Amino acid sequence: MGRSRMPVGNEGRNDLCLFIEPLGEDYWLNPGEVFTVGPESEDIDVWFETFVSKDCITVWLYEDGDAAKLLVGYTVVDADGNLLECGHQRPSGQKFSAAGPVMD
């Protein structure tokens, strides 16, 4: 795995929301799962900024570590390399924000 890829694993007991900004896309990891975030193009050097809140990890991707070069072309894959789509495994009726799942 290259430097421009970041694995995110859920070692907890609850589902974990992986929230990718600035598009606000969510991917949900079951306990024990690992997803990998990276650029769509292999020739881009990506730096990651992460923020952790209750049951949620928010990730921002920057080209060459430059905050002015926010990367919106990224992929999220599971441990088998399958490309995941926004909302993957989202719990039914779950609302969320970058600060974490919203409880009613």
N, C-alpha and C positions, 0 to 999 in steps of 0.2 A: 504494500500500500504506500503510495507516494505521500510526500509532504502536503500536497494540496487536497488530501482526503482526511476526513475526521470521523472516526467511529464514535457512536453514541450508544452506550449500553444501559439497560435498565436492570440494576441489581436489587431493586426494591421489591416490595410485595404488591404494589398497586400499579395500574397502568401509568405510563409516563408520556406526557405530550412533548413531542419535538416540534417546536414552533420556529419556522424560518421567516425572517424579515428581509426586506420590507413588504413582501407580498402577503404576509400573514397566513402562510400555509401551514397546516398541522398534519402530523404523522404520529400515530400512537403506538408505543412499544409495550408489549406485554412483558411481564416479569421474565427475565432471562434472555430477552431478545437484544440484538445489536443491529443498528442501521448505520450506514455510512453516507456522509454528506460530502459532495465534491462538485467541482465545476463541470459543466457540460463538455467543455473542451479541455483535453489533456494538457494543452500547451499554456494554460493560464496558471500562474503562481497565486494561490489563494491563501489568505490569512483569515483566521476565524476569530470572532469575538463571541463569547458565550455569557449568558446570564442565567442563573438558576433561581427558580422560585418553587414553591410547593407543587410537586408533581408536574413540573414543566421546565424544559430547557429551551431557551431562546437563542438562536444562532443567527449572526450576521456574517456575510462573506464579503471580503474586500480583496480586490486585485492588487497584488504587490504590497498589501498592508496599508494601502492608501484609502482613508475614509471617504475621499472624494470619488473613488472608483468602486462604488457599491455594485456587487455582482448579483444579478437576478437570474442568470442562466446557470442553474445548478441541478443536480440529481440527488435523489435519496434512494439507496438500494438496501435490500435486506441481506442477511448473511449468505444467501445463495446467489447474490448478484442480480436479483429481480428488481426491476425499476418499479418504484412505488409512486402512487399518485396522492395528491392532497386529500386528506380525510381518511387515509389508510387506517383501518381498525378503530376509527373514532367511535367511542361509546354512544349508543343510541340516546338521542336527546341531550348529549353533552354540549354545553356552551363553554367557551374558553376565551382567553385573552393572553397577551404576552406575559401577564402577571400570573398566569396559571388558570386552571379550571375554575369556572364560575359556579358557585354553589347557590341554588335558589333557596 
